[in-house]
Amino acid sequence: MKKFNAIFKEASPVIAMIHLDALPGTPAYQNNWQSIADKALLELEIYQKAGVDAIIIENMHDLPYLNKDIGPEIIACMTVVAQQISHQCSLPIGIQILSSANQAALAVAKAAQLQFIRSEGFVFGHLADEGWINSDAGHLLRYRKSIDADHIAVFTDIKKKHSAHAMTADIDIVETAKAASYFLSDGLIITGMSTGKEAPIDAIHAIKQECTSPVIVGSGLTYDNLPHYLDKADALIVGSYFKVGGYWANALSYDRTAAFMEKARKLRS
């Protein structure tokens, strides 16, 4: 909780996602590197005007994702964009590099002076779209120590979405969260089964009863269900709802974002 409280000043902060367009070397890349960076800065401007509390950068369009070994070109490009964003933003900023490139995300966060990362596969292995994902809490936190980045928080997905957890079916989401908290997670991210799907409120309540780590809702938030989550979670990550039509791949909507944030501020007050 100490790192979390040092990063966020608002109660139940809303963390908005910047989904970078496909980066160089990926199948959907359009030979448009400069426009990728320009679009990210434009989205930052929209988010700041709408009043979000924090930003997280993600290479969501780099389909299909690689398993951890994402290539130096992705690390380099994300570092450049992250640094440009950090120079124009006083909000807390985090990063996630798909898929499960958690050490790379820490390296980028260190270089660009970001405050947190989102980590997949922190505890217990699982089967994802990209194949088997081994847990990496021990290696990741030792790597964080080795690069003098202990100030960077590691927020960790619990029972990761878009994944099969048959191998750990006898370990429920609460026990998984307890293991992550015991392994020094700085925040537990709870999601629905896939992007845009609501996180289970009963699981959030149960995890908060058992764990001291902050609980973060990581998917499925909307204008309508915001009141159900705001007083139950320590933070909210919002991506899809802020886009036109509520679909993650569409353009960012200022009106949807501003209305959501206005409601969040009223509820928090």
C-alpha positions as CSV (number, residue, x, y, z in Angstrom):
1,M,0.0,0.0,0.0
2,K,2.9,2.3,0.6
3,K,4.0,2.6,-3.0
4,F,0.3,2.9,-4.1
5,N,-0.3,5.8,-1.8
6,A,2.9,7.5,-2.8
7,I,1.8,7.5,-6.5
8,F,-1.9,8.3,-6.3
9,K,-3.3,11.4,-4.5
10,E,-7.0,10.9,-5.4
11,A,-9.2,8.3,-3.7
12,S,-10.1,5.5,-6.1
13,P,-8.1,7.1,-9.0
14,V,-9.2,6.5,-12.6
15,I,-6.3,5.3,-14.7
16,A,-6.9,5.9,-18.5
17,M,-5.3,3.7,-21.2
18,I,-3.3,5.0,-24.2
19,H,-3.4,2.1,-26.7
20,L,-0.5,2.7,-29.0
21,D,-1.1,1.9,-32.7
22,A,0.9,-1.1,-34.1
23,L,4.6,-0.6,-33.6
24,P,7.5,-1.2,-36.0
25,G,8.1,-4.8,-36.8
26,T,4.5,-6.0,-36.0
27,P,2.2,-7.3,-38.7
28,A,-0.2,-4.3,-38.5
29,Y,2.4,-1.6,-38.6
30,Q,1.7,1.0,-41.3
31,N,5.2,2.7,-41.7
32,N,3.8,5.5,-39.6
33,W,6.1,5.8,-36.6
34,Q,5.8,9.6,-36.2
35,S,2.0,9.5,-36.3
36,I,2.0,6.8,-33.6
37,A,3.8,9.1,-31.2
38,D,1.8,12.1,-32.3
39,K,-1.5,10.2,-31.7
40,A,-0.4,9.2,-28.2
41,L,0.4,12.8,-27.3
42,L,-3.0,13.9,-28.7
43,E,-4.8,11.3,-26.5
44,L,-2.8,12.5,-23.5
45,E,-4.1,16.0,-24.2
46,I,-7.7,14.7,-24.4
47,Y,-7.3,12.8,-21.2
48,Q,-5.7,15.7,-19.3
49,K,-8.5,18.0,-20.5
50,A,-11.1,15.4,-19.4
51,G,-9.5,15.2,-15.9
52,V,-8.4,11.6,-15.6
53,D,-6.2,10.8,-12.6
54,A,-3.4,8.7,-14.2
55,I,-2.3,7.2,-17.5
56,I,-1.1,3.7,-18.6
57,I,0.5,3.1,-22.0
58,E,0.1,-0.2,-23.7
59,N,1.0,-1.8,-27.1
60,M,-2.5,-3.1,-27.6
61,H,-2.4,-3.1,-31.4
62,D,0.8,-5.3,-31.7
63,L,-1.2,-8.3,-32.8
64,P,-0.5,-11.2,-32.6
65,Y,1.4,-10.8,-29.3
66,L,4.7,-12.5,-28.6
67,N,5.3,-14.3,-25.3
68,K,7.7,-12.1,-23.2
69,D,10.4,-11.8,-25.9
70,I,9.0,-8.8,-27.7
71,G,12.1,-7.5,-29.4
72,P,14.4,-4.4,-28.9
73,E,12.4,-2.3,-31.4
74,I,9.3,-2.5,-29.3
75,I,11.2,-1.6,-26.1
76,A,12.9,1.3,-27.9
77,C,9.7,2.7,-29.4
78,M,7.8,2.5,-26.2
79,T,10.6,4.2,-24.3
80,V,10.5,7.1,-26.7
81,V,6.7,7.5,-26.5
82,A,6.7,7.1,-22.7
83,Q,9.4,9.7,-22.3
84,Q,7.5,12.2,-24.5
85,I,4.3,11.6,-22.5
86,S,6.1,12.0,-19.2
87,H,7.6,15.3,-20.3
88,Q,4.1,16.7,-21.1
89,C,2.2,15.2,-18.1
90,S,2.3,15.7,-14.4
91,L,0.0,12.7,-13.8
92,P,1.2,9.3,-12.6
93,I,2.1,7.2,-15.6
94,G,2.4,3.4,-16.0
95,I,3.2,1.0,-18.8
96,Q,2.3,-2.5,-19.8
97,I,4.1,-4.4,-22.7
98,L,2.1,-7.2,-24.2
99,S,2.5,-10.0,-23.8
100,S,4.0,-10.6,-20.3
101,A,7.1,-8.6,-21.1
102,N,7.3,-7.5,-17.5
103,Q,11.1,-6.9,-17.2
104,A,11.0,-4.9,-20.4
105,A,8.2,-2.8,-18.9
106,L,10.3,-2.1,-15.8
107,A,13.2,-1.1,-18.0
108,V,11.1,1.3,-19.9
109,A,9.5,2.7,-16.7
110,K,13.0,3.2,-15.3
111,A,14.3,5.0,-18.4
112,A,11.2,7.2,-18.9
113,Q,10.7,7.9,-15.2
114,L,7.3,6.3,-14.9
115,Q,5.7,5.3,-11.7
116,F,4.2,1.8,-12.2
117,I,3.9,-1.1,-14.5
118,R,1.1,-3.7,-15.1
119,S,2.4,-7.2,-14.9
120,E,0.9,-10.4,-16.3
121,G,1.8,-13.9,-14.9
122,F,3.1,-12.7,-11.5
123,V,2.1,-15.8,-9.7
124,F,0.9,-19.2,-11.0
125,G,1.4,-20.2,-14.6
126,H,-1.5,-20.0,-17.0
127,L,-2.3,-20.7,-20.6
128,A,-2.8,-17.5,-22.7
129,D,-3.4,-16.7,-26.4
130,E,0.4,-16.6,-26.8
131,G,1.0,-19.9,-25.1
132,W,2.1,-21.0,-21.6
133,I,3.0,-18.0,-19.4
134,N,5.4,-18.9,-16.5
135,S,5.0,-16.9,-13.3
136,D,7.9,-14.5,-12.7
137,A,7.4,-12.7,-9.4
138,G,10.8,-13.7,-8.0
139,H,12.8,-12.8,-11.2
140,L,10.8,-9.6,-11.7
141,L,11.3,-8.2,-8.3
142,R,15.0,-9.1,-8.2
143,Y,15.4,-7.4,-11.6
144,R,13.6,-4.3,-10.2
145,K,16.1,-4.3,-7.3
146,S,19.1,-4.8,-9.7
147,I,18.2,-1.7,-11.8
148,D,17.5,0.5,-8.7
149,A,13.8,0.8,-9.5
150,D,12.2,-0.2,-6.2
151,H,10.2,3.0,-6.4
152,I,8.3,1.7,-9.4
153,A,5.1,-0.1,-8.4
154,V,4.3,-3.5,-9.9
155,F,0.5,-4.0,-10.3
156,T,-0.3,-7.6,-11.1
157,D,-3.2,-9.3,-12.9
158,I,-5.0,-12.0,-10.9
159,K,-6.4,-14.9,-12.9
160,K,-5.5,-13.0,-16.1
161,K,-8.2,-12.4,-18.7
162,H,-8.0,-14.0,-22.1
163,S,-6.5,-17.0,-20.4
164,A,-7.2,-20.6,-19.3
165,H,-6.6,-21.4,-15.7
166,A,-7.5,-25.1,-15.7
167,M,-4.1,-26.0,-14.1
168,T,-5.0,-23.9,-11.1
169,A,-8.7,-24.5,-11.0
170,D,-8.4,-25.8,-7.4
171,I,-6.9,-22.4,-6.4
172,D,-9.6,-19.8,-6.4
173,I,-9.2,-16.1,-7.2
174,V,-8.9,-15.1,-3.5
175,E,-6.1,-17.6,-2.9
176,T,-4.4,-16.5,-6.0
177,A,-4.6,-12.9,-4.9
178,K,-3.3,-13.8,-1.4
179,A,-0.3,-15.5,-3.1
180,A,0.4,-12.4,-5.1
181,S,0.1,-10.1,-2.1
182,Y,2.4,-12.5,-0.1
183,F,4.9,-12.2,-3.0
184,L,5.0,-8.4,-2.6
185,S,2.6,-7.3,-5.3
186,D,2.0,-3.5,-5.1
187,G,-1.6,-3.9,-6.4
188,L,-4.0,-6.7,-7.4
189,I,-5.8,-6.2,-10.7
190,I,-9.1,-8.0,-11.1
191,T,-10.8,-8.2,-14.5
192,G,-13.6,-10.0,-16.3
193,M,-12.9,-12.9,-18.7
194,S,-11.9,-10.6,-21.6
195,T,-11.4,-7.0,-22.5
196,G,-14.5,-4.9,-21.8
197,K,-16.1,-7.6,-19.5
198,E,-17.1,-6.6,-16.0
199,A,-14.9,-7.7,-13.0
200,P,-16.8,-9.9,-10.4
201,I,-17.8,-7.6,-7.6
202,D,-18.1,-10.5,-5.1
203,A,-14.4,-11.4,-5.8
204,I,-13.3,-7.9,-5.2
205,H,-15.1,-7.8,-1.9
206,A,-13.6,-11.2,-0.9
207,I,-10.1,-10.2,-1.9
208,K,-10.2,-7.0,0.1
209,Q,-11.2,-8.9,3.1
210,E,-8.2,-11.2,2.8
211,C,-5.4,-9.0,1.4
212,T,-3.6,-5.8,2.4
213,S,-2.5,-5.0,-1.2
214,P,-4.6,-2.4,-3.1
215,V,-7.3,-3.9,-5.3
216,I,-7.6,-2.4,-8.8
217,V,-10.5,-3.1,-11.3
218,G,-9.0,-3.7,-14.7
219,S,-11.8,-4.2,-17.1
220,G,-15.5,-3.6,-17.9
221,L,-16.0,-0.2,-16.3
222,T,-18.7,2.0,-17.7
223,Y,-20.6,5.2,-16.9
224,D,-23.5,3.2,-15.6
225,N,-21.7,0.7,-13.4
226,L,-19.1,3.2,-12.0
227,P,-21.0,3.6,-8.7
228,H,-20.9,-0.1,-8.1
229,Y,-17.1,-0.2,-8.3
230,L,-15.9,3.2,-7.1
231,D,-16.4,2.5,-3.4
232,K,-15.2,-1.1,-3.6
233,A,-11.9,-0.8,-5.4
234,D,-8.7,1.2,-4.7
235,A,-8.3,2.2,-8.3
236,L,-10.0,1.8,-11.7
237,I,-8.3,1.1,-15.1
238,V,-10.5,2.3,-18.0
239,G,-9.8,1.7,-21.7
240,S,-12.7,0.5,-23.8
241,Y,-15.4,2.8,-22.4
242,F,-13.4,5.9,-23.2
243,K,-13.4,5.0,-26.9
244,V,-16.2,5.8,-29.5
245,G,-18.9,3.2,-29.0
246,G,-17.1,1.7,-26.0
247,Y,-14.9,-0.4,-28.3
248,W,-11.2,-0.5,-27.5
249,A,-9.9,-0.2,-31.1
250,N,-11.9,3.0,-31.9
251,A,-10.9,6.6,-31.5
252,L,-10.7,8.2,-28.1
253,S,-13.9,10.1,-27.2
254,Y,-13.5,13.3,-25.1
255,D,-17.2,13.5,-24.4
256,R,-17.4,9.9,-23.0
257,T,-14.2,10.4,-20.9
258,A,-15.2,13.8,-19.5
259,A,-18.7,12.6,-18.6
260,F,-17.2,9.6,-16.8
261,M,-14.7,11.7,-14.9
262,E,-17.4,14.2,-13.9
263,K,-19.5,11.4,-12.4
264,A,-16.4,9.9,-10.7
265,R,-15.6,13.3,-9.1
266,K,-19.2,13.7,-7.9
267,L,-19.3,10.2,-6.4
268,R,-15.9,10.7,-4.7
269,S,-17.1,13.9,-3.1
